[in-house]
């Protein structure tokens, strides 16, 4: 289900969104806004997962980070 709502945005954001639509980078203004909200939701979900892992396993320390850097060839 979708709901139609009204939002107020700064002029420069509206220009940017309309440009994205005109350039084919978004299907519509609504599509652009929906994708932006979905991205924030994914970021929130990831932050929650990381918080849960920290609670369950403890925070990542410098030793863990050094190991990961070495394993990834970054060190």
C-alpha distances in whole Angstrom, upper triangle without the diagonal:
4,7,10,13,17,19,22,24,28,29,30,26,25,28,27,23,24,27,25,23,26,28,25,24,20,18,18,18,14,14,17,16,13,16,18,16,15,19,20,17,20,23,22,21,25,26,26,27,30,31,30,33,35,35,36,38,39,39,40,44,46,47,44,43,47,46,43,44,47,45,43,46,46,49
4,7,10,13,15,19,20,24,25,26,23,21,24,24,20,21,24,22,20,23,25,22,22,18,16,15,14,11,12,15,13,10,14,16,13,14,17,18,16,19,22,21,21,24,26,26,27,30,31,31,33,35,36,36,39,40,39,40,43,45,47,44,43,46,46,43,44,47,45,43,46,45,48
4,6,10,12,16,18,22,23,25,22,20,23,23,20,21,24,22,21,24,26,24,23,19,17,15,14,11,13,15,13,11,15,16,14,15,19,19,17,20,23,22,23,26,27,26,29,31,31,32,35,36,36,38,40,41,40,41,44,46,48,45,44,48,48,44,45,49,47,45,48,47,50
4,7,10,14,16,19,20,22,19,17,21,21,18,18,22,21,19,22,24,22,22,18,17,14,12,9,12,14,12,12,15,16,14,16,19,19,19,22,24,23,25,28,28,28,31,33,33,34,37,38,39,40,42,43,42,43,46,48,50,47,45,49,49,46,47,50,48,46,49,47,50
4,7,10,13,17,18,20,17,16,19,20,17,18,21,21,19,22,24,23,22,19,18,15,12,10,13,14,11,12,15,15,14,16,19,18,18,22,23,22,24,27,27,27,30,32,32,33,36,37,38,39,41,42,40,41,44,46,49,46,44,48,48,45,46,49,48,46,48,47,49
4,7,10,13,15,17,15,13,17,18,15,16,20,20,18,21,24,23,22,19,18,15,12,11,14,14,12,13,16,16,15,18,20,19,20,23,24,23,26,28,28,29,32,33,33,35,37,38,39,41,43,43,41,42,45,47,49,47,45,48,49,46,46,50,49,46,49,47,50
4,6,10,12,14,12,11,15,15,13,15,18,18,18,20,23,22,21,18,18,15,12,11,14,13,10,12,15,14,13,16,18,17,18,21,22,21,24,26,26,27,30,31,31,33,36,36,37,39,41,41,39,40,42,44,47,44,42,45,46,43,44,47,47,44,46,44,47
4,7,9,12,10,9,13,14,13,14,17,18,18,20,23,23,22,19,20,17,13,13,16,15,12,15,17,15,15,19,20,18,20,23,23,23,26,28,27,29,32,33,32,35,37,37,38,41,42,42,40,40,43,44,47,45,42,46,47,44,44,48,47,44,47,44,47
4,6,8,6,6,10,11,10,12,15,15,16,18,20,21,19,17,19,16,12,13,15,13,11,14,16,14,14,18,18,17,20,22,22,22,25,27,26,28,31,31,32,34,36,36,38,40,41,40,38,39,41,42,45,43,40,43,45,42,41,45,45,42,44,41,44
4,6,5,7,9,10,11,13,14,16,17,19,20,22,20,19,21,18,14,16,18,15,14,17,18,16,17,20,20,19,22,24,23,24,27,28,28,30,33,33,33,36,38,38,39,42,43,41,39,39,41,42,45,43,40,43,45,42,41,45,45,42,44,41,44
4,5,5,6,9,10,11,12,14,15,16,18,20,19,18,20,17,14,16,18,16,15,19,19,17,19,22,22,21,24,26,26,27,30,31,31,33,35,35,36,39,40,40,42,45,45,44,42,42,44,44,47,45,43,45,47,44,43,47,47,43,45,42,45
4,5,5,6,9,10,10,12,14,15,16,18,17,17,19,17,14,17,18,15,15,18,18,16,18,21,20,20,23,25,24,26,29,29,29,32,34,34,35,37,39,39,41,43,44,43,40,40,41,42,45,43,40,42,44,41,40,44,44,40,42,39,42
4,5,5,6,9,10,11,12,14,15,17,15,14,16,14,11,13,14,11,11,15,15,12,15,18,17,17,20,22,21,22,25,26,26,28,31,31,32,34,36,36,38,40,41,40,37,37,39,40,43,40,38,40,42,39,38,42,41,38,40,37,40
4,5,5,6,8,10,11,12,14,15,14,13,15,12,9,11,13,11,10,14,15,13,15,18,18,19,21,23,23,24,27,28,28,31,33,33,34,37,38,39,40,43,43,43,40,40,42,43,46,44,41,44,45,42,41,45,44,41,43,40,43
4,6,5,6,9,10,10,12,14,14,13,15,13,10,14,15,12,13,17,17,15,18,21,20,21,24,25,25,27,29,30,30,33,35,35,36,39,40,41,43,45,45,45,42,42,44,44,47,44,42,44,45,42,41,45,44,41,42,40,43
4,6,5,6,9,10,10,12,11,11,14,12,10,13,14,10,12,15,14,13,16,18,17,18,21,22,22,24,27,27,28,30,32,32,34,36,37,38,40,42,42,42,39,38,40,41,43,41,38,41,42,38,38,41,41,37,39,36,40
4,5,5,6,9,10,11,9,8,10,9,6,10,10,7,8,12,11,11,14,16,15,17,19,20,21,23,25,26,27,29,30,31,33,35,36,37,39,41,41,41,39,38,41,41,43,41,38,41,42,38,38,41,41,37,39,37,40
4,5,5,6,9,10,10,9,10,8,7,10,11,9,11,14,14,14,17,19,19,20,23,24,24,26,28,29,30,32,34,35,36,38,40,41,42,44,45,45,42,42,44,45,47,44,42,44,45,42,41,44,44,40,42,40,43
4,5,5,6,9,8,9,11,10,10,13,13,11,13,16,15,15,18,20,19,21,24,25,25,27,29,30,31,33,34,35,37,39,40,41,43,45,45,45,42,41,44,44,46,44,41,43,44,41,40,43,42,39,40,38,42
4,6,5,6,5,6,9,9,9,12,11,8,11,13,12,12,16,17,16,18,21,21,22,24,26,26,28,30,31,32,34,36,37,38,40,42,42,42,39,39,41,41,43,41,38,40,41,38,37,40,39,36,37,36,39
4,5,5,6,5,6,6,7,10,9,8,11,13,12,13,16,17,18,20,22,22,24,26,27,28,30,32,33,34,36,37,38,40,42,43,44,44,42,41,44,44,46,43,41,43,44,40,40,43,42,38,40,39,42
4,5,8,8,9,9,10,13,13,12,15,17,16,17,20,21,21,23,26,26,27,29,31,31,33,35,36,37,39,41,42,43,45,47,47,47,45,44,46,47,49,46,43,46,46,43,42,45,44,40,42,40,44
4,6,8,10,11,12,15,14,12,16,17,16,17,20,21,20,23,25,25,26,29,30,30,32,34,35,36,38,40,40,42,44,45,45,46,43,42,44,44,46,44,41,43,44,40,39,42,41,37,39,37,41
4,5,6,9,11,13,11,11,14,15,14,16,19,19,19,22,23,23,25,27,28,28,31,33,33,34,37,38,39,40,43,43,44,44,42,41,44,44,46,43,40,42,43,39,38,41,40,36,38,37,41
4,7,9,11,13,10,8,12,13,11,13,16,16,15,18,20,20,21,24,25,25,27,29,30,31,33,35,35,37,39,40,40,41,38,37,40,40,42,39,36,39,39,35,35,38,37,33,35,34,37
4,6,7,9,6,5,9,10,9,11,13,14,14,17,18,19,20,22,23,24,26,28,29,30,32,34,34,36,38,39,40,40,38,38,40,41,43,40,37,40,40,37,36,39,38,35,37,36,39
4,7,8,6,7,10,10,10,13,15,15,16,19,20,20,22,24,25,26,28,30,31,32,34,35,36,38,40,41,42,42,41,40,43,44,46,42,40,43,43,39,39,42,41,38,40,39,42
4,5,5,6,9,10,10,12,14,15,16,19,20,21,23,24,25,27,29,30,31,33,35,36,37,39,41,42,43,43,41,41,44,45,47,44,42,44,45,41,41,44,43,40,42,41,44
4,5,5,6,9,10,11,12,14,15,17,18,20,21,23,24,26,27,29,30,32,33,35,36,38,39,41,42,42,40,40,43,44,46,43,41,44,44,41,41,44,43,40,42,40,44
4,5,5,6,9,10,11,12,14,15,16,18,20,21,22,24,26,27,28,30,31,33,34,36,37,39,40,40,39,39,42,43,45,42,40,43,44,40,41,44,43,40,42,41,44
4,5,5,6,9,10,10,12,14,15,16,18,20,21,22,24,25,27,28,30,31,33,34,36,37,38,39,37,37,40,41,43,40,38,41,41,38,38,41,40,37,39,38,41
4,5,5,6,9,10,11,13,14,15,17,19,20,21,23,25,26,27,29,30,32,33,35,36,37,37,35,35,38,39,41,38,36,39,39,36,36,39,38,35,37,36,39
4,5,5,6,9,10,11,12,14,15,17,18,20,21,23,24,26,27,29,30,32,33,35,36,36,34,34,37,38,41,38,36,39,39,36,36,40,39,36,38,36,40
4,5,5,6,9,10,10,12,14,15,16,18,20,21,22,24,26,27,29,30,31,33,34,35,33,33,36,38,40,37,35,38,39,35,36,39,37,35,37,36,39
4,5,5,6,9,10,10,12,14,15,16,18,20,21,23,24,26,27,29,30,31,32,33,31,31,34,35,37,34,32,35,35,32,32,36,34,31,34,33,36
4,5,5,6,9,10,11,12,14,15,17,19,20,21,23,24,26,27,29,30,31,31,29,29,32,33,36,33,31,34,34,31,31,35,34,31,33,32,35
4,5,5,6,9,10,11,12,14,15,16,18,20,21,22,24,26,27,29,30,30,28,29,32,34,36,33,31,34,35,32,32,36,34,32,35,33,36
4,5,5,6,9,10,10,12,14,15,16,18,20,21,23,24,26,27,28,29,27,28,31,32,34,31,30,33,33,30,31,34,32,30,33,31,35
4,5,5,6,9,10,11,12,14,15,17,18,20,21,23,24,26,26,27,25,25,28,29,31,28,26,30,30,27,27,31,29,27,29,28,31
4,5,5,6,9,10,10,12,14,15,16,18,20,21,22,24,25,25,23,24,27,28,31,28,26,30,30,27,28,31,30,28,31,29,32
4,5,5,6,9,10,10,12,14,15,16,18,20,21,22,24,24,23,24,27,29,31,28,27,30,30,27,29,32,30,28,32,30,33
4,5,5,6,9,10,10,12,14,15,16,18,20,21,22,23,21,22,25,27,28,25,24,27,27,24,25,29,27,25,28,27,30
4,5,5,6,9,10,11,12,14,15,16,18,20,21,21,19,19,22,24,26,23,21,25,25,22,23,27,26,24,27,25,28
4,5,5,6,9,10,10,12,14,15,17,18,20,20,18,19,23,25,27,24,23,26,27,24,25,29,28,26,29,28,30
4,5,5,6,9,10,10,12,14,15,16,18,19,18,19,22,25,26,23,22,26,26,23,25,28,27,25,29,27,30
4,5,5,6,9,10,10,12,14,15,16,16,15,16,19,21,23,20,19,22,22,19,21,24,23,21,25,24,26
4,5,5,6,9,10,11,12,14,15,15,13,14,18,20,22,19,18,22,22,20,21,25,24,23,26,24,26
4,5,5,6,9,10,11,12,14,14,14,15,19,22,23,20,20,24,24,22,24,27,26,25,28,27,29
4,5,5,6,9,10,10,12,13,13,14,17,20,21,18,18,22,22,19,22,24,23,22,26,25,27
4,5,5,6,9,10,10,10,9,10,14,17,18,15,15,19,19,16,19,22,21,20,23,22,24
4,5,5,6,9,10,9,9,11,14,18,19,17,17,21,21,19,22,24,24,23,27,25,26
4,5,5,6,8,9,10,13,16,19,20,18,19,22,22,20,23,25,24,24,28,27,28
4,5,5,6,7,8,10,13,17,17,14,15,19,18,17,20,22,21,21,24,24,25
4,5,5,4,5,8,11,14,15,13,14,18,18,17,19,22,21,22,25,23,24
4,6,6,8,11,14,17,18,16,18,21,21,20,23,25,24,25,28,27,28
4,6,9,11,14,18,18,16,18,21,20,19,23,25,23,24,28,27,28
4,7,9,11,15,15,12,15,18,17,16,20,21,20,21,25,24,24
4,7,9,13,13,11,13,16,16,16,19,21,20,22,25,24,23
4,6,10,11,9,11,14,15,14,17,19,19,20,22,21,21
4,7,8,6,7,10,11,11,13,15,15,16,19,17,17
4,5,5,6,9,10,11,12,14,15,17,18,17,16
4,5,5,6,9,10,10,12,14,15,16,14,13
4,5,5,6,9,10,11,12,14,15,14,12
4,5,5,6,9,10,10,12,14,13,13
4,5,5,6,9,10,10,12,11,10
4,5,5,6,9,10,10,9,8
4,5,5,6,9,10,10,9
4,5,5,6,8,8,9
4,6,5,6,5,5
4,5,5,6,5
4,6,8,8
4,5,8
4,6
4
